[in-house]
Amino acid sequence: MLRELQNKFRGIKSVYTLLIILLILAPLVMRDPYILHVMVMTLAYITITVSWSVLSESGQFSLGHAAFFGVGAYTSALLYRNFLINPFLGMLFGALAACVFALVVGIICLRMHAFYLAIATLALAETIKVVVIMLPDITGGAVGIGISPLFGGDRVLNYYIALAITVAAVLTILGVRKSKLYLAFTSIRCDEYAASSVGINPLKYKLYAFVLSAVFTGFFGGFFSFYIGFIDPHAVFNIEISIAPQVMTIIGGLYTFSGPIIGAVIITLLDEFLRIKMPSGHLIVYGVILILCVIFIPRGIIGAIRGRGRLA
C-alpha cells in the first residue's frame, strides 16, 4: 500500500514537473501578446484559487478574497507612486499588508460559523472598496492610480514573474498538505469539537489558514498593479475575484490538490472563450455550464475521475 502511494506521488510529481517545463518554454513558441495575457490571467486565478483552497481545508468559506488582492495591489502601487520603492519590494509589502489585514480580520471574524464568515468577508471587501473610493487624495478614488508598467510592459518577462509567483504558491500549498498543519486543518473541518478535545486550538489553526490564504493573493495583487500599469477599486476589489476561486475549486474538486488548479485553468479559458464568441450573453451560457457541472459532477472533475477509477 505504501509503495503504491509512493509510486502514485512520483507519477503526479513527474506530471507537474513536465507541466512546469512546458510553461517555461511556452513564451518561446507563443509570443502573441493576447495569448500571453490570457496565460498570465490563468496563472493569477490558479494562485488565488489554490490560496483559497487552504482556507476551505479548515472548513472556512470566504467571499472576500478580493480584499486581499486589492490591499496588495494598492499597497504596492501607492508605495511606488509616493516613495518610488522597487516594484518587487513593493509586491512583498503588498503581501505583508494582505497578511496583516487578514490577521486583524481573522481575529475578529473567525469565531463565526462558516456561512456567517462568508457573508462578513463579502461585506468587508465591499466596504474596503468604498473606503478606497472615498479617499481620492490618498488612493486616487474611483479614477484609480497609474504607475509605470513592470519591464516597460514586456509581456514575456511579466509572464515569467507571474509563473514564478504561481509555482511558489502551488509548492507552498503542497508543502502544507504534507505537514501537520494539514492534519489540523482537516480535523477542524471534519469535527471542530473533536479536534479541540485532542488539543488542537481551532481559532489558532483557522487563523493560520486565513493568513496563509492571503499571502500569495496579496502578492499577486501587487504584481497585477505593475503588470497592468493602472488599478482602480472596481477592478482589484471586483467581486468576481472573490467568487471565482470557489467556483473553480468546486468544479475542479473540493479538498483536493489538483482540483483547484484544473478548475482555475478550465474556467478561466472557458470564460475568455465565451466572452469572445458571445459578448452579449456569455455569462448566461457560463452560468448554465456551471450549473450542469454541479449537478452531474458534484465532487468535481477530480472526484469524477477517481470514482471511475474505483469502478474500473
C-alpha positions in Angstrom: 0.0 0.0 0.0 2.8 2.4 0.9 4.7 1.5 -2.2 1.6 2.1 -4.3 1.2 5.6 -2.7 4.8 6.4 -3.3 4.6 5.4 -7.0 1.4 7.5 -7.3 3.2 10.5 -5.8 6.1 10.1 -8.1 3.7 10.0 -11.1 2.0 13.2 -10.0 5.3 14.8 -9.4 6.6 13.9 -12.8 3.4 15.3 -14.5 3.7 18.6 -12.7 7.5 18.8 -13.4 6.8 18.3 -17.1 4.0 20.9 -17.0 6.3 23.5 -15.4 8.9 22.9 -18.1 6.3 23.3 -20.8 5.1 26.6 -19.2 8.7 27.9 -19.0 9.2 27.1 -22.7 5.7 28.3 -23.8 6.6 32.0 -24.4 9.4 30.9 -26.7 6.8 29.4 -29.0 3.7 31.6 -28.4 4.7 35.3 -28.3 1.3 36.7 -29.2 0.5 39.5 -26.6 -3.1 38.4 -26.2 -2.2 34.7 -25.6 0.4 35.7 -23.1 -2.2 37.9 -21.3 -4.6 35.1 -21.1 -1.9 32.9 -19.7 -1.0 35.5 -17.1 -4.6 35.8 -16.0 -4.9 32.0 -15.8 -1.8 31.9 -13.5 -3.5 34.7 -11.4 -6.6 32.6 -10.9 -4.5 29.5 -10.2 -2.7 31.4 -7.4 -5.8 32.8 -5.9 -7.7 29.5 -6.1 -5.0 27.4 -4.5 -4.7 30.0 -1.8 -8.5 29.9 -1.2 -8.3 26.1 -1.1 -6.2 26.2 2.0 -9.0 28.1 3.7 -11.6 25.5 2.7 -9.4 22.7 4.1 -10.0 24.2 7.6 -13.8 24.4 7.0 -13.9 28.1 6.3 -15.5 29.9 3.3 -14.5 33.4 2.4 -16.3 35.6 -0.1 -13.8 38.4 0.4 -10.5 37.4 -1.2 -10.8 40.4 -3.4 -10.0 42.4 -0.3 -6.6 40.7 0.0 -6.0 41.1 -3.7 -6.9 44.8 -3.6 -4.9 45.5 -0.5 -1.8 44.0 -2.1 -2.4 45.9 -5.3 -3.0 49.3 -3.7 -0.1 48.9 -1.2 2.4 48.2 -4.0 1.1 50.9 -6.3 1.0 53.6 -3.6 4.5 52.8 -2.3 5.8 53.0 -5.8 3.9 56.2 -6.7 4.8 58.1 -3.4 8.2 56.6 -2.5 9.5 55.1 -5.7 10.0 51.8 -3.9 11.3 48.9 -6.1 8.4 47.1 -7.7 9.5 43.7 -6.3 9.9 45.1 -2.8 6.5 46.7 -3.3 5.0 43.3 -4.1 6.5 41.9 -0.9 5.0 44.8 1.1 1.7 44.1 -0.7 1.8 40.5 0.5 2.7 41.7 4.0 -0.1 44.2 4.1 -2.6 41.5 3.0 -1.3 39.2 5.8 -1.7 41.9 8.4 -5.1 42.7 7.2 -6.1 39.0 7.2 -4.7 38.7 10.7 -6.8 41.5 12.0 -9.9 40.4 10.2 -9.4 36.8 11.3 -9.1 37.6 15.0 -12.4 39.4 14.7 -14.4 37.1 12.4 -13.1 33.6 12.7 -15.2 32.8 15.7 -18.2 32.9 13.3 -19.8 29.9 11.7 -18.5 29.3 8.1 -21.6 30.7 6.4 -21.6 33.9 8.6 -17.9 34.2 7.9 -18.6 34.2 4.1 -21.2 37.0 4.5 -18.9 39.0 6.7 -15.9 38.8 4.4 -18.1 39.7 1.4 -19.3 42.8 3.2 -15.8 43.6 4.3 -14.4 43.5 0.8 -17.1 45.8 -0.5 -16.5 48.2 2.5 -12.8 48.4 1.7 -13.7 49.2 -1.9 -16.0 52.1 -0.8 -13.3 53.4 1.6 -10.8 53.5 -1.2 -13.2 55.3 -3.5 -14.0 57.9 -0.7 -10.3 58.8 -0.2 -9.3 60.3 -3.6 -6.4 62.3 -2.2 -4.7 59.2 -1.0 -5.9 56.4 -3.3 -7.0 58.3 -6.4 -10.6 57.4 -5.6 -12.8 55.9 -8.3 -10.4 57.2 -11.0 -7.6 54.9 -9.9 -3.8 55.1 -9.9 -1.5 54.9 -12.9 2.1 53.6 -12.5 4.9 52.6 -14.7 4.4 49.0 -16.1 6.9 46.4 -15.0 9.7 45.8 -17.5 8.1 48.5 -19.7 5.1 46.3 -20.3 7.1 43.4 -21.7 4.6 40.5 -21.7 7.1 37.7 -21.8 9.1 38.9 -18.7 5.8 39.7 -16.9 4.6 36.2 -17.7 7.7 34.6 -16.1 7.2 36.7 -12.9 3.5 35.5 -12.8 4.7 31.9 -13.3 7.2 32.2 -10.5 4.6 33.5 -8.1 2.2 30.7 -9.1 4.8 28.0 -8.8 5.8 29.3 -5.3 2.1 29.3 -4.3 1.5 25.8 -5.5 4.7 24.4 -3.9 3.8 26.1 -0.6 0.3 24.6 -0.6 1.8 21.2 -1.5 4.2 21.6 1.5 1.3 22.5 3.7 -0.6 19.4 2.6 2.3 17.2 3.7 2.7 18.9 7.1 1.0 18.6 10.5 -0.9 21.8 9.6 -2.9 19.9 7.1 -3.9 17.3 9.6 -5.0 20.1 12.0 -7.0 21.8 9.2 -8.8 18.6 8.1 -9.6 17.6 11.7 -11.1 21.0 12.4 -13.1 20.8 9.2 -14.4 17.3 10.0 -15.3 17.9 13.6 -14.2 21.1 15.4 -15.2 19.9 18.8 -13.4 16.6 18.5 -10.3 18.5 17.3 -10.5 20.7 20.4 -10.7 17.6 22.6 -7.3 16.3 21.4 -5.5 19.6 22.0 -6.0 21.4 18.6 -6.9 25.1 19.0 -9.5 25.7 16.2 -9.1 29.5 16.3 -5.3 29.3 16.1 -5.3 27.0 13.1 -8.1 28.7 11.4 -6.1 31.9 11.7 -3.0 30.2 10.2 -5.1 29.1 7.2 -6.7 32.6 6.8 -3.4 34.4 6.8 -1.7 31.8 4.6 -4.5 32.2 2.1 -3.9 35.9 2.0 -0.1 35.8 1.3 0.0 34.9 -2.4 -3.3 36.5 -3.1 -1.9 39.8 -1.9 1.4 39.2 -3.7 -0.3 38.6 -7.0 -2.4 41.7 -6.4 0.9 43.7 -6.0 2.2 42.1 -9.3 -1.1 42.9 -11.0 -0.8 46.6 -10.4 2.6 46.7 -12.1 1.6 44.3 -14.8 -1.4 46.4 -15.9 0.2 49.7 -15.0 -3.1 51.0 -13.7 -5.5 50.0 -11.0 -8.9 51.2 -9.8 -11.1 49.9 -7.0 -13.7 48.4 -9.3 -11.0 46.2 -10.9 -9.0 45.0 -8.0 -11.9 44.7 -5.5 -14.1 43.1 -8.1 -16.5 40.5 -6.6 -15.5 38.1 -9.3 -12.1 37.7 -7.7 -13.9 36.5 -4.5 -16.4 34.3 -6.2 -14.3 32.7 -8.9 -11.9 30.7 -6.6 -14.9 28.9 -5.0 -16.4 28.0 -8.4 -13.1 26.9 -9.7 -12.3 24.8 -6.7 -15.8 23.1 -6.7 -15.6 22.4 -10.4 -12.1 21.0 -10.2 -12.6 19.1 -6.9 -13.0 20.4 -3.4 -10.5 19.2 -0.8 -8.0 18.0 -3.5 -4.6 19.4 -4.5 -5.1 19.2 -8.3 -8.7 20.2 -8.3 -8.3 24.0 -7.8 -5.5 24.1 -10.4 -7.6 22.2 -13.0 -10.7 24.2 -12.2 -8.9 27.5 -12.5 -7.5 26.7 -15.9 -10.7 25.3 -17.3 -13.0 28.1 -16.0 -10.6 30.9 -17.0 -10.2 29.7 -20.5 -13.9 28.9 -20.8 -14.8 32.4 -19.6 -12.4 34.0 -22.1 -13.7 31.9 -25.0 -17.4 32.7 -24.2 -16.5 36.4 -23.8 -15.2 36.5 -27.3 -17.8 34.3 -29.0 -20.8 35.6 -27.1 -20.0 39.2 -25.9 -23.7 39.8 -25.0 -24.8 36.6 -23.4 -21.6 34.8 -22.4 -22.4 35.0 -18.7 -25.7 33.1 -19.2 -24.0 30.2 -21.0 -21.2 30.3 -18.5 -23.8 30.0 -15.7 -25.7 27.1 -17.3 -22.4 25.2 -17.8 -21.5 25.7 -14.1 -25.0 24.5 -13.0 -24.7 21.4 -15.2 -21.2 20.7 -13.7 -22.6 20.9 -10.2 -25.5 18.6 -11.0 -23.6 15.9 -12.9 -20.2 16.1 -11.2 -20.9 17.3 -7.7 -17.5 16.1 -6.5 -15.7 17.9 -9.3 -13.6 16.7 -12.1 -11.0 15.0 -9.8 -13.8 13.3 -7.8 -15.4 12.0 -11.1 -12.0 10.7 -12.3 -11.3 9.0 -9.0 -14.9 7.5 -9.0 -14.4 6.0 -12.4 -11.0 4.6 -11.4 -12.7 2.8 -8.5 -15.4 1.4 -10.7 -12.8 0.2 -13.2 
